[in-house]
Amino acid sequence: MPNGNGCVYLVGAGPGDPDLLTQKAARLLKSADVVVFDRLVSPEIIDLVPAGTARLCVGKEPSHHPVPQEEINQLLVRLARSNRKVVRLKGGDPFIFGRGSEEAIELTRHGVRFEIVPGITAAQGCSAAHHVPLTHRGLATGVRYLTGHCRQDLELDFDWQGLADPDTTLVVYMGRANIADIANKLVVHGLSPDMPVLVVCNGTTQREQCLTTVLSRVAADVADSKFDGPVLFIIGKVAGLAKVMEPRDETTGDIAVNALA
Ligand SMILES: C[S@@+](CC[C@H](N)C(=O)[O-])C[C@H]1O[C@@H](n2cnc3c(N)ncnc32)[C@H](O)[C@@H]1O
């Protein structure tokens, strides 16, 4: 049974643009006693936290967790038990590759009240920012969100045959380190090497960078890029609609369409 007056709000901060916060998230940020946030939450959103509110950064970086998940769980339980209104702020949506569900399970186990406040996930924010529909009649009948990174850096063990479906949009989170392997396996299992890819870094923020490419070149193009921040890959025919698409030299093999322009 829940005890005490404390409550933890597992809140999605969206992909970065403060205007993409839900009204509920914005309201909770203003009324929280303490905000516990991840590195991925944009500074523009942290700026919305009132000056008098305690802020605790438990920032995680790929393969480097300054505050282990177990300690974050304990911290949330402790704060709630001291009757605080806690906003646990996570980039995007807390239940999409955000470990929000693990925290919710721990809070339940300790009888702590909590609420989930969904956020706009990176796939939606980044695709919309570039006018890319994740589904589109005639181009994509479905969409799949994938992690490009496994626990303890284990090899990605996916149903590659099932993933290599030209009518499905694939959105790869946390895929920068493994994109060469991912692209290669998709091609080996039947996707065209010319399949369009939109790559977005720091999507929806002032620091946004992006490139459009094709599967056979995506790893090299990202390696050549100066991307500095979280990177998302949108793979599929719909990526050919990206508004950032520029006509390319025919000899490069890159796509040269901008169907929504
Ligand atoms: C741990 S996951 C968290 C995902 C988050 N819960 C969500 O729903 O968007 C982190 C990954 O999300 C993606 N990501 C999050 N925000 C992003 C942004 N603003 N631009 C590009 N990719 C982003 C990147 O792939 C990053 O490596």
The ligand as a Gaussian input file, in Angstrom:
#p B3LYP/6-31G(d) Opt

LIG

0 1
 C       18.174000       6.314000     -23.516000
 S       17.357000       6.698000     -25.006000
 C       16.043000       7.653000     -24.376000
 C       14.906000       7.804000     -25.344000
 C       13.818000       8.690000     -24.808000
 N       13.170000       8.093000     -23.660000
 C       12.762000       9.023000     -25.865000
 O       11.620000       8.587000     -25.732000
 O       13.110000       9.722000     -26.822000
 C       18.456000       7.888000     -25.690000
 C       18.419000       7.927000     -27.206000
 O       17.264000       8.606000     -27.656000
 C       17.552000       9.294000     -28.854000
 N       17.299000      10.728000     -28.643000
 C       16.753000      11.292000     -27.559000
 N       16.587000      12.609000     -27.729000
 C       17.059000      12.894000     -28.966000
 C       17.162000      14.087000     -29.736000
 N       16.750000      15.268000     -29.259000
 N       17.707000      14.013000     -30.966000
 C       18.128000      12.834000     -31.460000
 N       18.036000      11.669000     -30.778000
 C       17.499000      11.693000     -29.556000
 C       19.012000       9.003000     -29.189000
 O       19.035000       7.874000     -30.026000
 C       19.563000       8.678000     -27.832000
 O       20.732000       7.896000     -27.927000

